[in-house]
Amino acid sequence: MTTFDPNEKKKLDEFWDSLGYGSKTNKISRDENKIIPSEEIFQTAFSLEKYLEEFIIDNWDSIFPNYDLNEEEVDGKRKKLRIDNGEIDIFAIRKDKKEFLIIELKKGRASDSVIGQIQRYMASVEEDFAKNNEKVSGVIIAFEDDPKIRKTLRRIPNIHFYQYKIHFGLNKLKI
């Protein structure tokens, strides 16, 4: 680990403080042009679920290239699908129109109760939208899981769990 000169350390401490992390320069390794945070620093979750949702929607084609969003826009804003038992975070359909995809987002830890929630959504979509024998699948995206959710999901083949990670680094530009 390289030590920082006092001026550089102070600037980095101010940067981490502005992000809400406090002083982190003692946990940063450095090469010639990169400041690389340790994994410990950036094992962090989105502060609000809507930020996770916005990130996924903004990067939809890269994350879910085989699916199209199946949602309305009202006044230029995305409108979530409301069903009889809740509001689906993200509703999509496979490009070949043979599968609906319900995505449930959790900004932090997902407990096993999310399985019941997504199953209720899937049942509603199956009943109200899958008129031509389309398959209905679910995806849970969260920062963390718990042992109960893993055990339960082993028994449910059409619901998948994805853990998101946030990676961050700085590259110093040569000017």
C-alpha positions as CSV (number, residue, x, y, z in Angstrom):
1,M,0.0,0.0,0.0
2,T,1.3,3.4,-1.0
3,T,1.1,6.3,1.5
4,F,-0.4,9.5,0.3
5,D,1.2,13.0,0.7
6,P,-0.8,15.0,3.2
7,N,-2.5,17.3,0.6
8,E,-3.7,14.3,-1.5
9,K,-4.9,12.5,1.6
10,K,-6.9,15.5,2.7
11,K,-8.6,15.9,-0.7
12,L,-9.5,12.2,-0.8
13,D,-10.8,12.3,2.8
14,E,-13.1,15.2,1.7
15,F,-14.2,13.3,-1.3
16,W,-15.2,10.2,0.8
17,D,-16.9,12.5,3.4
18,S,-18.9,14.1,0.6
19,L,-20.2,10.6,-0.3
20,G,-21.0,9.8,3.3
21,Y,-18.2,7.3,3.9
22,G,-15.9,9.2,6.1
23,S,-12.1,9.0,5.8
24,K,-11.1,6.0,3.7
25,T,-7.6,6.9,2.4
26,N,-6.1,4.5,4.9
27,K,-7.9,1.6,3.1
28,I,-7.1,2.7,-0.5
29,S,-4.3,1.2,-2.6
30,R,-2.8,3.2,-5.4
31,D,-0.9,2.5,-8.6
32,E,0.4,5.1,-11.0
33,N,-2.9,6.3,-12.4
34,K,-5.7,4.6,-10.4
35,I,-7.1,4.9,-7.0
36,I,-8.6,1.6,-6.2
37,P,-11.0,1.2,-3.3
38,S,-10.9,-1.9,-1.2
39,E,-13.9,-4.2,-1.4
40,E,-14.7,-3.3,2.2
41,I,-15.3,0.3,1.3
42,F,-17.7,-0.3,-1.5
43,Q,-19.9,-3.1,-0.3
44,T,-22.7,-0.6,-0.1
45,A,-26.3,-0.7,-1.3
46,F,-28.3,1.9,-3.1
47,S,-29.7,4.3,-0.6
48,L,-33.2,4.2,-2.2
49,E,-34.9,1.4,-4.2
50,K,-35.8,4.0,-6.8
51,Y,-32.1,4.5,-7.6
52,L,-31.6,0.8,-8.2
53,E,-34.7,0.8,-10.4
54,E,-33.5,3.8,-12.4
55,F,-30.1,2.2,-12.9
56,I,-31.6,-1.0,-14.2
57,I,-34.1,0.9,-16.5
58,D,-31.3,3.2,-17.8
59,N,-29.2,0.1,-18.6
60,W,-32.0,-2.2,-19.6
61,D,-30.6,-3.4,-22.9
62,S,-27.3,-4.4,-21.4
63,I,-28.8,-6.1,-18.4
64,F,-31.8,-7.8,-19.9
65,P,-31.1,-7.9,-23.7
66,N,-33.7,-10.6,-24.4
67,Y,-36.6,-8.7,-22.9
68,D,-38.5,-5.5,-23.6
69,L,-40.1,-3.4,-20.9
70,N,-43.8,-3.9,-20.9
71,E,-44.9,-0.7,-19.2
72,E,-46.7,2.5,-20.1
73,E,-45.4,6.0,-20.1
74,V,-47.5,8.8,-18.8
75,D,-46.3,12.4,-19.5
76,G,-42.9,11.1,-20.4
77,K,-42.6,9.2,-17.1
78,R,-42.5,5.4,-16.6
79,K,-45.7,4.1,-15.0
80,K,-45.4,0.9,-12.9
81,L,-47.9,-1.8,-13.5
82,R,-50.6,-1.8,-10.7
83,I,-52.3,-5.1,-10.2
84,D,-54.9,-6.3,-7.6
85,N,-52.3,-7.2,-5.0
86,G,-49.6,-4.5,-5.5
87,E,-47.3,-2.7,-7.8
88,I,-44.7,-4.5,-9.9
89,D,-41.3,-2.8,-9.7
90,I,-40.4,-3.8,-13.3
91,F,-42.6,-5.7,-15.8
92,A,-41.1,-7.1,-19.0
93,I,-41.8,-9.5,-21.8
94,R,-39.4,-11.6,-23.7
95,K,-38.8,-10.4,-27.2
96,D,-40.4,-13.5,-28.7
97,K,-43.5,-12.7,-26.6
98,K,-43.4,-16.2,-24.9
99,E,-42.6,-15.1,-21.4
100,F,-43.5,-12.4,-18.9
101,L,-40.9,-11.3,-16.4
102,I,-41.7,-9.8,-13.1
103,I,-38.7,-8.1,-11.4
104,E,-38.9,-7.3,-7.7
105,L,-36.2,-5.0,-6.3
106,K,-34.9,-4.7,-2.8
107,K,-32.3,-2.0,-2.1
108,G,-30.7,-4.0,0.8
109,R,-31.3,-7.5,2.2
110,A,-34.0,-9.6,0.7
111,S,-35.8,-11.8,3.2
112,D,-37.8,-14.9,2.3
113,S,-41.1,-12.8,2.5
114,V,-40.2,-11.4,-0.9
115,I,-40.9,-14.8,-2.4
116,G,-44.5,-14.7,-1.4
117,Q,-44.7,-11.2,-2.8
118,I,-43.3,-12.0,-6.2
119,Q,-45.4,-15.2,-6.4
120,R,-48.6,-13.2,-5.8
121,Y,-47.5,-10.8,-8.6
122,M,-46.7,-13.8,-10.9
123,A,-50.2,-15.3,-10.2
124,S,-51.9,-12.1,-11.1
125,V,-49.9,-11.7,-14.3
126,E,-50.6,-15.3,-15.2
127,E,-54.3,-14.8,-14.7
128,D,-54.7,-11.3,-16.2
129,F,-52.0,-11.2,-19.0
130,A,-50.9,-14.7,-20.0
131,K,-53.7,-15.4,-22.4
132,N,-51.7,-17.4,-24.9
133,N,-49.9,-19.8,-22.5
134,E,-47.0,-17.4,-22.0
135,K,-44.6,-18.5,-19.2
136,V,-44.4,-16.2,-16.2
137,S,-41.0,-15.9,-14.4
138,G,-39.8,-13.8,-11.5
139,V,-36.5,-12.1,-10.7
140,I,-35.5,-10.8,-7.3
141,I,-32.6,-8.3,-7.3
142,A,-31.2,-7.3,-4.0
143,F,-27.9,-6.3,-2.3
144,E,-28.0,-9.3,0.0
145,D,-29.9,-12.4,0.6
146,D,-30.4,-14.6,3.7
147,P,-30.1,-18.4,4.1
148,K,-33.9,-18.8,4.2
149,I,-34.4,-17.3,0.8
150,R,-31.7,-19.5,-0.8
151,K,-33.2,-22.6,0.7
152,T,-36.7,-21.7,-0.5
153,L,-35.6,-20.6,-4.0
154,R,-34.0,-24.0,-4.6
155,R,-37.6,-25.4,-4.7
156,I,-39.0,-22.7,-7.1
157,P,-37.4,-23.0,-10.6
158,N,-39.1,-20.0,-12.2
159,I,-37.9,-17.4,-9.7
160,H,-34.2,-16.3,-9.8
161,F,-32.2,-14.2,-7.4
162,Y,-29.5,-11.8,-8.5
163,Q,-27.3,-9.9,-6.1
164,Y,-26.2,-6.5,-7.3
165,K,-22.8,-5.0,-6.6
166,I,-21.7,-1.4,-6.9
167,H,-18.1,-1.0,-8.1
168,F,-16.4,2.4,-8.1
169,G,-12.9,3.6,-9.0
170,L,-11.1,6.7,-10.0
171,N,-8.7,7.1,-12.9
172,K,-6.4,10.0,-12.8
173,L,-6.2,11.7,-16.2
174,K,-2.8,12.7,-17.6
175,I,-3.2,16.4,-18.6
